[in-house]
Amino acid sequence: MQELDGIKKLNQLPPSILCLDDEANVLKSLVRLLRQYKFDVSVSTNGQDALDKMHAKQFDVVISDMRMPQMSGAEFLAKARQIAPDTQRILLTGFSDLESTVSAVNEGGIHAYVQKPWQNDHLISVIQSGVEKFRLKKHNEILQRHVNQQNEQLKELNSNLEQLVDKRTKQIRSVLKKLEVANESEKREHQSTVELLYNFINANPYLDGKRAENIAGTCTQIARYLNISQKSITLAPIAGYLAQVGLLAMDPELYNKPINELNEVQRKTFYTHPSISQLMLMPATHLSDVSDAIYHQFERYNGQGIPKGLAKNDIPIGAMVLSVARDYWEHYEQSDPLLTTKMRHEVALNNIKLGSDSLYHPKIVKSLEASHAQLMASDTSIGSIKVLCAQELEESMTLANSLHSHTGIMLLPKGHIFNTKSIVKLQQLEAKKPTPFRIMVKMAK
């Protein structure tokens, strides 16, 4: 980092000292003493020459005798303060000059004074202290410039991000608005909106639609064991499907690699995606509970989360369910791929249990544990499964698993009950495929 290089370079330079005295013998004594301590020493015999040297070079410390012709030490140091306010100023004075010295300290901003004849150890100690104060000020200036530069970069990044979010969300918000204007009754029917946004996620090469589907399924299983309202159970998987939708408005550089590889500014920006999701979903007023769940998905049960630092039951129940489901699949994906599927699920569950009562609501963790056997099973339907092509479908059949196109786009969600319209549409699509669909439908026992 350039700023750290600047500090390192400053520290490597020998301290630069300017000595002013009209007596040559005094200057020789000072030079001899200071060079023993590896100081870079410059000397002057009159105040104007010393001021000229200060215009040409930066000094850590200037030392001046009090009594000199033409310009006193106090006058010189007062002018030196105007040229280089951070340079430490030391006055050499005799006992008889004590009163004027005190006045110079109060009025001229002198940092220290040393009485003649000086003791070498004391003078060196005062100079070293001055050097330390000067360099500390310079270090602070360098670091402050760095902070200011970072703040400017962050402002620019936020400005660019706002423009990017505005640009990339206009189309999505327009689609959502059209859906609501086209059919007011669909405010109670969430699935069309969810399928649309899920397909946006799935079409993005850097986002994992399968992961969203897994999270949604786990949200459903947890919700069923929580003994909550049917509405909450219905909304739970929707939050899982759309938890990542805010990332669509962000630069892929923020989510096409692990979070721990992002820098601090990028991480802060990444964690704003739930608020962007909330903005995207604003026109879909019937999804307000889903929007709240997504917005608060990084809250923690102990109050140490973001964005609001909510704790315990102040966190929306949907957000707490989503948090557990999301982290469960994150632990699963990060586990050793050489393990069996069952073992990887056990690893994920154990990691979630470790966060019970701190990161996660203990009741939700218990619900996850209770539903764990179903989470590991590929078939969670009631009754048996039959694989059909589109030509074999009949009305009232129930889709056992989500049906996707060859490019991964969701065509129908799990649980869809077939009707004439959906069957005809699938048959039309199947006629364009080289091979028939493999459609899994539930068969009653």
C-alpha positions in Angstrom: 0.0 0.0 0.0 1.4 3.4 -1.0 0.6 5.0 2.3 2.5 2.4 4.3 5.4 2.7 1.9 5.4 6.5 2.6 5.5 5.8 6.4 8.3 3.2 6.0 10.3 5.6 3.8 9.9 8.4 6.4 11.1 6.1 9.2 14.1 5.0 7.3 15.4 8.6 6.9 17.7 9.9 9.7 16.1 12.7 11.8 16.9 16.1 10.3 17.9 18.7 12.8 18.5 22.5 12.2 20.8 24.3 14.8 20.9 28.1 15.0 23.5 29.9 17.1 25.7 32.9 16.4 28.6 31.3 18.3 30.6 28.9 16.1 31.9 26.9 19.1 28.4 26.2 20.3 27.4 24.9 16.8 30.5 22.7 16.6 29.6 21.2 20.0 26.0 20.5 18.9 27.0 19.0 15.6 29.6 16.7 17.3 27.0 15.6 19.9 24.1 15.1 17.5 26.1 13.2 14.8 27.0 10.6 17.5 23.2 9.8 17.4 23.1 9.5 13.6 21.1 12.8 13.2 21.3 14.7 9.9 22.5 18.1 11.2 22.3 21.5 9.4 23.6 24.7 11.0 23.1 28.5 10.6 24.6 31.5 12.4 21.8 33.9 11.8 18.0 33.7 11.7 17.4 34.7 8.1 19.7 32.0 6.8 18.0 29.4 9.0 14.6 30.5 7.7 15.9 30.1 4.1 17.0 26.6 4.9 13.6 25.8 6.3 12.0 27.0 3.0 14.2 24.6 1.1 14.1 21.5 3.4 11.8 19.8 5.9 13.3 19.4 9.4 12.1 17.2 12.2 13.4 19.6 14.9 14.9 23.1 15.0 17.1 24.3 17.9 17.8 28.0 18.4 19.8 30.0 20.9 17.8 32.8 22.6 20.3 35.7 22.5 21.4 36.6 19.0 21.9 39.8 17.1 19.3 41.1 14.5 16.8 38.3 15.3 16.3 36.6 18.7 15.7 33.0 19.1 12.1 33.6 20.1 11.4 35.7 17.0 13.1 33.1 14.8 11.0 30.2 16.2 7.8 32.2 15.8 8.6 32.7 12.1 9.7 29.1 11.8 6.3 28.0 13.1 4.6 29.8 10.2 6.8 28.0 7.7 6.6 24.5 9.2 4.0 24.3 12.0 4.7 20.5 12.6 8.5 20.9 13.0 9.3 20.7 16.7 10.9 24.0 18.1 13.4 24.0 20.9 14.9 27.1 22.5 18.4 27.2 24.1 18.4 29.8 26.9 20.5 31.0 29.8 19.1 31.4 33.4 18.9 35.1 33.1 16.6 34.8 30.0 14.0 32.7 31.9 11.3 35.4 31.9 11.5 36.0 28.1 11.7 32.3 27.6 8.4 31.7 29.4 6.9 34.4 27.2 8.2 32.8 24.1 6.8 29.4 25.1 3.3 31.0 25.7 3.2 33.3 22.7 5.5 31.7 20.1 4.4 28.1 20.3 7.8 26.7 21.4 7.6 23.0 22.3 10.5 22.9 24.7 13.5 24.9 26.1 16.8 23.7 27.5 19.0 25.9 29.7 22.7 26.5 29.0 25.0 24.9 29.7 23.0 21.8 28.7 23.5 18.3 29.8 24.0 16.0 26.8 21.7 13.3 27.9 18.9 15.7 28.7 19.3 17.6 25.4 19.3 14.3 23.4 16.2 13.1 25.3 14.3 16.4 24.4 15.4 16.2 20.8 14.4 12.5 20.4 11.0 13.3 22.0 10.6 16.1 19.4 11.5 13.8 16.6 8.9 11.2 17.8 6.1 13.9 18.0 7.0 15.3 14.5 7.0 11.8 12.9 3.8 10.8 14.6 2.1 13.9 13.2 3.4 13.0 9.7 2.2 9.4 10.1 -1.2 10.7 11.0 -1.3 13.0 8.0 -0.3 10.1 5.7 -3.0 7.8 7.2 -5.6 10.6 7.2 -4.9 11.2 3.5 -5.4 7.4 3.0 -8.7 7.5 4.9 -9.9 10.5 2.8 -9.0 8.7 -0.4 -10.8 5.6 0.7 -13.8 7.6 1.7 -13.8 9.3 -1.7 -13.5 5.9 -3.4 -16.4 4.6 -1.3 -18.5 7.6 -2.2 -17.8 7.0 -5.9 -18.5 3.3 -5.5 -21.8 4.0 -3.8 -22.7 6.5 -6.4 -21.9 4.1 -9.2 -23.7 1.3 -7.4 -26.8 3.4 -7.0 -26.8 4.1 -10.7 -26.3 0.4 -11.5 -29.0 -0.6 -9.1 -31.4 1.9 -10.6 -30.6 0.8 -14.2 -30.8 -2.9 -13.5 -33.9 -2.8 -11.4 -36.1 -0.7 -13.7 -36.8 -3.6 -15.9 -37.6 -6.0 -13.1 -39.8 -3.5 -11.3 -41.6 -2.8 -14.6 -42.3 -6.5 -15.1 -43.6 -6.8 -11.5 -45.8 -3.8 -12.0 -47.2 -5.1 -15.3 -48.0 -8.4 -13.6 -50.1 -6.6 -10.9 -51.8 -4.2 -13.3 -52.6 -7.1 -15.8 -54.5 -9.1 -13.2 -55.4 -7.7 -9.8 -56.5 -11.1 -8.5 -52.9 -12.3 -8.8 -52.0 -10.4 -5.6 -53.0 -13.6 -3.8 -51.2 -15.8 -6.2 -47.4 -15.5 -5.5 -46.1 -18.2 -7.8 -46.0 -16.3 -11.1 -43.8 -13.6 -9.6 -41.6 -16.1 -7.9 -41.0 -18.2 -11.0 -40.2 -15.0 -13.0 -37.5 -13.8 -10.6 -36.2 -17.3 -9.9 -35.6 -17.7 -13.7 -33.7 -14.4 -13.7 -31.5 -15.9 -11.0 -31.1 -19.2 -12.7 -30.2 -17.5 -16.0 -27.3 -15.7 -14.3 -24.1 -17.7 -14.9 -22.7 -16.6 -11.5 -25.8 -17.5 -9.4 -26.8 -21.0 -8.5 -30.5 -21.7 -9.1 -30.2 -25.2 -7.6 -28.9 -23.7 -4.4 -31.9 -21.4 -4.3 -34.2 -24.4 -4.8 -32.5 -26.3 -2.0 -32.8 -23.3 0.4 -36.5 -23.0 -0.5 -37.1 -26.7 0.2 -35.4 -26.4 3.6 -37.4 -23.3 4.4 -40.6 -25.3 3.8 -39.5 -28.3 5.9 -38.6 -26.0 8.8 -41.8 -24.0 8.6 -44.0 -27.2 8.7 -42.4 -28.2 12.0 -42.8 -24.7 13.6 -46.5 -24.9 14.0 -47.0 -21.5 12.3 -49.8 -20.3 10.0 -50.4 -21.7 6.6 -49.6 -18.3 5.1 -46.2 -18.3 6.7 -45.6 -21.9 5.5 -46.6 -20.8 2.0 -44.3 -17.8 2.0 -41.3 -19.6 3.5 -40.0 -21.2 0.3 -40.6 -18.0 -1.7 -38.0 -16.2 0.5 -35.6 -19.1 -0.1 -36.1 -18.8 -3.9 -35.6 -15.1 -3.9 -32.9 -14.6 -1.2 -30.3 -13.8 -3.8 -32.4 -11.7 -6.2 -30.7 -8.4 -5.1 -27.4 -9.7 -6.5 -28.8 -9.3 -10.0 -28.4 -5.6 -9.6 -24.8 -5.8 -8.6 -21.5 -6.2 -10.4 -20.8 -9.9 -10.8 -17.3 -9.3 -9.4 -19.0 -9.1 -6.0 -20.6 -12.5 -6.1 -18.7 -14.7 -8.5 -16.1 -15.6 -5.9 -16.2 -16.5 -2.1 -17.0 -13.6 0.3 -13.7 -14.1 2.1 -11.8 -13.1 -1.1 -13.5 -9.7 -1.2 -11.9 -6.6 0.2 -13.6 -4.6 3.0 -15.4 -2.2 0.7 -16.6 -5.0 -1.5 -17.9 -7.0 1.5 -19.8 -4.1 2.7 -21.3 -3.6 -0.7 -22.1 -7.3 -1.0 -24.1 -7.3 2.2 -26.4 -4.5 0.8 -28.0 -7.0 -1.6 -31.0 -7.7 0.8 -31.9 -4.0 0.8 -31.7 -4.0 -3.0 -34.0 -7.1 -3.0 -36.4 -5.1 -0.9 -36.3 -2.3 -3.4 -36.9 -4.7 -6.3 -39.9 -6.3 -4.6 -41.5 -3.1 -3.5 -44.1 -3.0 -6.3 -45.1 -6.6 -5.4 -47.1 -5.5 -2.3 -48.4 -9.1 -1.9 -44.8 -10.2 -1.2 -44.2 -7.7 1.6 -43.6 -10.4 4.2 -41.2 -12.2 1.8 -39.4 -8.8 1.3 -39.0 -8.3 5.1 -37.6 -11.9 5.5 -35.0 -11.3 2.8 -34.1 -7.8 4.1 -33.5 -9.2 7.6 -31.9 -12.5 6.6 -28.5 -11.5 8.1 -29.8 -10.6 11.5 -28.6 -12.8 14.4 -30.6 -14.1 17.4 -28.1 -12.5 19.8 -28.5 -9.0 18.2 -25.1 -9.0 16.5 -26.3 -9.1 12.9 -27.2 -6.6 10.2 -28.8 -4.4 9.0 -30.7 -3.3 12.2 -29.1 -5.4 14.9 -32.5 -6.9 15.9 -32.5 -9.7 18.5 -34.6 -12.7 19.4 -38.3 -12.4 18.5 -37.9 -8.8 17.1 -36.5 -10.5 14.0 -39.3 -11.6 11.5 -39.9 -15.3 11.7 -39.4 -15.7 8.0 -35.9 -14.1 8.2 -34.9 -16.5 11.0 -36.1 -19.5 9.0 -34.3 -18.2 5.9 -31.1 -17.6 7.8 -31.0 -21.2 9.1 -31.8 -22.7 5.7 -29.3 -20.5 3.8 -26.4 -21.3 6.3 -27.3 -25.0 6.3 -26.7 -25.3 2.6 -23.6 -23.1 2.8 -22.1 -25.5 5.3 -23.2 -28.4 3.1 -21.5 -26.9 0.0 -18.3 -26.1 2.0 -18.0 -29.6 3.5 -15.6 -32.2 2.1 -17.0 -33.3 -1.3 -15.4 -36.7 -0.7 -17.8 -37.4 2.1 -21.1 -39.2 1.4 -24.2 -37.1 0.9 -25.5 -38.2 4.2 -22.3 -37.3 6.0 -22.3 -33.8 4.4 -25.8 -33.2 5.6 -24.7 -34.3 9.1 -21.8 -31.8 9.0 -24.2 -29.0 7.9 -26.7 -29.9 10.7 -24.0 -30.0 13.4 -22.7 -26.5 12.3 -26.2 -25.1 12.6 -26.6 -26.6 16.0 -23.5 -25.0 17.2 -25.1 -21.6 16.5 -28.3 -22.3 18.4 -29.3 -19.6 20.9 -26.6 -17.3 19.5 -26.8 -17.0 15.8 -30.2 -18.8 15.4 -33.5 -19.2 17.2 -33.3 -22.5 19.2 -36.8 -23.5 18.1 -35.9 -23.1 14.5 -32.8 -25.2 14.9 -34.9 -27.9 16.6 -37.3 -27.8 13.7 -34.4 -28.2 11.2 -33.2 -31.2 13.2 -36.7 -32.7 13.4 -37.1 -32.4 9.6 -33.5 -33.6 8.8 -34.4 -37.0 7.5 -36.7 -35.4 5.0 -34.1 -32.9 3.9 -31.7 -35.8 3.0 -34.4 -37.7 1.0 -34.8 -36.9 -2.6 -38.5 -37.9 -2.5 -40.5 -36.0 0.1 -43.9 -36.6 -1.6 -46.8 -38.6 -0.3 -47.3 -41.8 -2.1 -45.1 -43.1 -5.0 -43.6 -41.3 -8.0 -44.3 -42.0 -11.7 -42.3 -40.6 -14.6 -44.4 -39.5 -17.5 -43.9 -37.6 -20.8 -46.2 -34.6 -21.6 -48.5 -36.7 -23.8 -49.3 -38.9 -20.8 -50.3 -36.1 -18.4 -53.8 -35.8 -17.1 -55.7 -33.0 -15.4 -55.4 -32.9 -11.5 -52.0 -34.7 -11.5 -49.5 -33.1 -9.1 -45.9 -32.3 -10.1 -43.6 -34.0 -7.6 -40.4 -32.0 -8.5 -39.9 -28.7 -10.2 -39.8 -29.0 -14.0 -36.9 -27.2 -15.8 -36.0 -26.6 -19.4 -32.7 -28.0 -20.8 -31.1 -24.5 -20.0 -32.2 -24.7 -16.3 -35.2 -22.3 -16.6 -38.0 -23.3 -14.3 -41.1 -24.2 -16.3 -43.4 -25.3 -13.5 -42.8 -25.4 -9.7 -43.0 -28.4 -7.5 -46.6 -29.0 -6.4 -48.2 -27.6 -9.5 -51.6 -29.3 -10.3 -51.9 -29.9 -14.0 -54.7 -28.4 -15.9 -55.6 -28.3 -19.6 -53.6 -25.1 -20.3 -50.4 -26.3 -18.6 -50.6 -29.7 -20.3 -51.1 -28.3 -23.8 -48.2 -25.9 -23.3 -45.9 -28.7 -22.2 -47.0 -30.8 -25.1 -46.1 -28.0 -27.5 -42.7 -27.5 -25.9 -42.1 -31.3 -26.0 -42.9 -31.4 -29.7 -39.9 -29.1 -30.3 -37.5 -31.3 -28.2 -35.5 -34.2 -29.6 -36.5 -36.3 -26.5 -39.7 -36.3 -24.4 -39.8 -34.6 -21.0 -39.3 -36.8 -17.9 -42.1 -35.4 -15.7 -42.3 -36.7 -12.1 -45.8 -36.8 -10.8 -47.2 -37.9 -7.5 -49.3 -41.0 -7.4 -51.7 -41.5 -4.5 -51.2 -44.6 -2.4 
